[in-house]
Amino acid sequence: MSLSRLGCSTAPGSPGPSATSSAARRLARVDTTLQDPSPAFGRGDPIVGQLLDGRYRVDARIAVGGMATVYRAMDTRLDRVLALKVMHPALAADASFVERFIREAKSVARLAHPNVVAVFDQGAQGAYVYLAMEYVAGCTLRDVLRERGALQPRAALDILEPVLAALGAAHRAGFVHRDMKPENVLIGDDGRVKVADFGLVRAVGADTNTTGTVLGTVSYLAPEQIEHGTADTRTDVYACGVVLYEMLTGAKPHTGESPAQVIYQHLNEDVPTPSAVVPGLATELDELVASATARNPQARPFDAVALLAESRTARAALTDGQLDAVPPQALAEAHDDAEDRTSVIRRVLPVDQGTAHHTSRLEMPPPLPPETARSGARRGGPRRGMLAAIVAVLLVLGVGAGVWYINSGQFTRVPSLLGQTEEAARRRLSDSGLELKGVARAYSDNVDRGKVISSDPKSGARIRGNGSVRIVVSRGPEIVKVPDVRGTGSAEARRALKKAGLVPGMVTKEFSEDIARGQVIRTDPGAGAERHPDSAVALVVSKGSPVDVPDLTGLSVQEATDALDEEGLKAEVLPGRVNSPEAAGDIARQSPGGGTRAAEGDTITLTVSKGPRMIDVPDVTGKDVDEATRLLKAAGFEVEVDRPFLSFSDMIASQSVDGGDRAPEGSTITIKTKGL
């Protein structure tokens, strides 16, 4: 489906992308029937018609959410149309809701990104707490999917990439959206794509763990949001992967009869590949969805910027034919001509509703005897017309029943089997007229042993009434043992851990008298410990036998190098020289310092002295001892006081270096007090 043919209703109050492809700009051709809502929408709303905060004239209500209502308003001060998001008065008394509401304004104001709905102002009047936001005529991605079904890959990527640009700016600014879904992706009538509703935004470093509450929309929650209540940049990446799947297939990846079933699938089932629903879809798109929706957050792109790079790489690998392929799930396009509109023709169902799901045999009336038929013909048309009507009704019933059977009557839906025991699943299938075809077993950290992890076809899928279903039953959590990698090289140890299903973790180094340099001393947890697959195992690697580093200051470069060679250490002489108390050409300082420990073969860096810096000596004769000492030390000298025998004076009579002369910085100046 070409993006130029998309049409949807207007969704005011959302912004659009800075850089949009020509295909995305063609999205501007949208039906804007909701841009100016009818007076009936919002009739009786007490705020419509008011001048809020002495500035914003509320003209019409355009959207209602669980937390706030959005109005089209006029900023009478700047004479511009904008959207007012007003918190429901019942929630305005809740400080936490007000705080979240105000946080949205501050967060979005800090972003200032062209793909994010701009926030102009925030304020309150009485019970009304509001945000003044950018008003953009257009529609939501949900409107597009509802009206058009699955999108062509080019259209899906044209929408995804500006969304990722907006989220990438938020992520790099330290924020997480936490509620990405098609309803929050807005497409302006000028083709811009913008992300809206940062009402659940949190700082990345903030504590997002809640007690008994998970914020977000069930269909787009990442497993870690559900299991731990935590959210970071990768939870937004997961939601974007689900949205991409929905754009490519026209349906959500996880469905169920209740939110609990959807949550269960997020935790225990990978998002299916889009090509399983849309045959012929490019593998690059399958890989893009799989990367974004990996159940392990560590396997996902770190943030939206990284996912945007993957999206662009995938796009570059696709041909024009692959990008413009029309999926079978794409809905027929709407036309303005009345003759082209789809009409609904009601069909008459048999009275016996109990047989509606089975093939029915309809008895036709026996043919009239020839004589009767002739007499009827002679008597005229009324009776013939009645018979024709009866035959027509019976034909309609027969055709209707046949069409119903072909489309629905021979199908049923797979019942919910997740979390059921094998025996309970077998009974449910039997009660639905289905057969249990096979049972596979797999490890699961989240599903108790003996309970169903998944089914094929999955719960809720349409299947023929006499079809069969395979199930996967949990073996409980899989446990692996940490291998013994002591004495092996670091690279070999990492390979052994990966082969065992574990993840090499942090590497630290220690001295060891027994283990050669570069080989593993131990692991944490130790060898033989039992852990779940993908658990991290830290490695402690040997730095070799310790060597005492000698003190080299004051030695010549050659003497220092020879001393290090004797200890099995290497010398690196830095090119620059520094002033120091050491003689020019000798070692001024070293790193690491003398008396520390290093591993055999380590390198010690040496800095060569260019001699002490010569500085002026202050004249302290005639001053008392305390003042003279202070002046000399402030100038950079050490001070030694010489008091003659039986001297009781604090007055300085002389100094070892006369005032005004120069002496090496750090050298000692001797001051002598007056004698008897």
Residue, then its C-alpha position, 0 to 999 in steps of 0.5 A: m500500500s502506497l503511503s500517498r493513498l493513506g487516509c484517516s481521521t484528524a488527531p489534533g494536539s500532536p507533532g511531526p518529524s523534522a526530516t520526512s521522506s516524500a512518501a511520508r509527506r504524502l500522508a498529508r492527504v488525510d480526511t480531517t473530519l474531526q479537525d472541527p468537531s461538531p458542536a454535539f461533541g463536548r456539548g454540556d462540557p462546562i469548560v467549553g466556551q470558557l476563557l481559561d486562565g484569562r488567556y485560552r478560549v476553549d472552543a471544542r472538546i476533541a479527545v478524552g483519555g483516562m487522565a485528561t481531556v484534550y480541547r481545541a483552544m485559541d491563545t487570545r494573547l498570541d492569536r494562535v490555535l493550540a491544544l489544551k490538555v486538561m486533567h480531569p478535576a477528580l484527579a487534580a486532587d491527587a498530588s501524584f497525578v498532578e506531579r506526573f502531569i507537570r513532569e510531562a510538561k517539563s520533560v517535553a519542554r526540555l526535549a524541544h525536538p521537531n518529532v515531539v509534540a511541543v508544550f508551550d505552557q502549563g498552569a492551573q485555574g481552580a480545579y483545572v490543571y492544564l498543558a498548552m500544547e502544539y495543535v497539529a491537524g492529522c491522525t494517529l497511527r491507530d487511525v491508519l491501522r484501523e482504516r488501512g490494516a497492514l502497511q507496505p514496508r516503506a510506509a511502516l519504515d517512514i513512520l517508524e524512523p521519525v518516531l525513533a528519532a524523537l525517542g532517541a532524543a528523549h533517551r539521550a536526554g535521559f528520559v524514557h517514554r514508557d507508553m509507546k503505542p500507535e495511539n501516541v504516534l501522530i501523523g500531521d496533514d503536512g506529512r510530519v510524524k510526531v510522538a505524543d503523550f509523555g504523561l508516563v515519562r520518567a528519568v532513566g536514572a529514576d526509580t521506576n519500580t512500583t509496588g503492585t502497579v505497572l504503568g503502560t499499555v498491556s499490548y506493548l509492555a516489555p517483559e521486564q516491565i511486567e515482571h519487575g515494574t522497571a523501565d529503561t530505554r530498552t522498554d521503549v525499544y520493545a514497544c517500538g518493535v511491537v508497533l512495527y510488527e503491527m504496522l507490517t501485519g495489521a495485528k498485534p503479536h500477542t492477543g488473548e481473552s484477557p489482559a492476563q493472557v497477553i501478559y503471559q505471552h509477553l513473558n513466555e513467547d517471542v514475538p512471531t516473525p512478521s513473515a509468518v503472517v505476511p508471506g514473502l516479507a523480507t527477512e531483514l524486517d523479520e530480523l529488525v522486529a526480532s532484535a527490537t522485541a527480544r525478551n532478554p533486554q540485553a539482546r535488544p538495541f540499547d536505545a532508540v538511536a541504536l534501533l534507528a541505525e538498524s532500521r536504516t540498515a534494513r531499509a538500505a538492504l531492501t529493493d524497491g519491490q520489497l519496500d512497496a510490496v502490498p501485504p494481503q492484510a491491507l484493507a481495500e482503499a476508500h473511495d468517494d463514489a457511492e457505487d464503490r462503497t461496501s454495502v452490508i446485506r443482511r442475510v436470514l438465518p435459520v430459526d434453529q440457532g442450535t444448528a448454526h455451526h453445522t451443515s444444514r440440509l434444506e428440503m425443497p417443495p416437491p414439483l407440482p403435477p403438470e396438470t396443477a401447474r397448467s391450471g395454475a398458469r391458466r389461473g394467472g400470475p399470483r400463485r406463480g409469483m408466490l412460488a417464485a418468492i418461496v423459491a427465492v427465499l429458500l435459495v437465499l437461505g441456502v446460499g447464506a448458510g453455505v457462505w457462512y459455513i465456508n467463512s465461519g461455520q467450519f472454523t473454531r478458535v483455539p481455547s486458552l491453554l497457557g498455564q494449564t496442565e497437560e490433562a486440562a489442556r487436553r480436556r479443553l481441546s476436546d470440549s472445543g472439538l479439537e485434538l491434541k496432536g503432540v506434546a513438546r517439552a521445554y525449559s521455562d523460568n516463569v512457568d511451573r513444571g507441567k504447565v503449558i508454555s505455548s500452543d501451535p496454533k496459539s490461543g485465540a487463533r482460528i482453526r478448522g473445527n476438526g483440527s489439531v493443536r500442538i502444545v509445549v509443556s514446561r520442564g521447569p527452570e533449566i539449570v546449568k553448571v559453571p564449568d571448571v576453567r581454572g588455568t585456561g586462557s581468558a579467551e578459552a574460558r569465555r568460550a567454555l562459559k558460552k558453550a555451557g549457556l552462561v554469559p562471561g561477566m566482569v574480568t578482574k586481575e590478581f597476582s598469583e604465585d601458582i597461575a601463569r599470567g593471563q590464565v584464569i585463577r577462579t570464577d565467581p560463582g565457582a566451578g560446579a555452581e548451578r545457575h540459570p542459563d544466560s547468568a553472568v559468571a565473573l572471571v578472575v585472571s592472573k597477573g602473574s607472580p608479584v614483583d616489588v617495584p624499586d625506588l628509582t628517583g635520583l638514579s640516572v636513566q641507565e641505572a634505573t633501566d638496569a634495576l628494572d631489568e633485574e626485576g623482570l620489569k620494563a622501562e618507558v622513559l617519557p619524552g618531557r622533563v620536569n623541574s625537581p629537586e633531583a639533578a638534571g638527567d636523573i629520575a624525577r618520578q616514576s609510576p607505579g612508585g617504589g615499594t608497590r607491587a607489579a606483575e613480571g613484564d609490567t612497564i614502569t614509566l619514568t620521568v626525567s628531571k631537568g634540575p631544580r627551578m631557581i627562584d629568588v630568596p626573600d630577605v628575612t634579616g631583622k625579622d622574627v623567626d616565625e615571620a622569616t619561616r613563613l616567608l621562606k616557605a611561601a617562596g618554596f624553600e625548606v627552613e632550618v633555624d640556627r640559634p647560637f648558644l645562650s641566644f634568647s633573641d628571635m630576631i634573624a641576624s643572617q641567612s645562609v643565602d642572602g636575600g635577592d640571590r637565587a637558590p634551587e626550589g625546595s632547597t633548605i635556607t638556614i636562618k640564624t638568630k642574634g647571639l649575646 
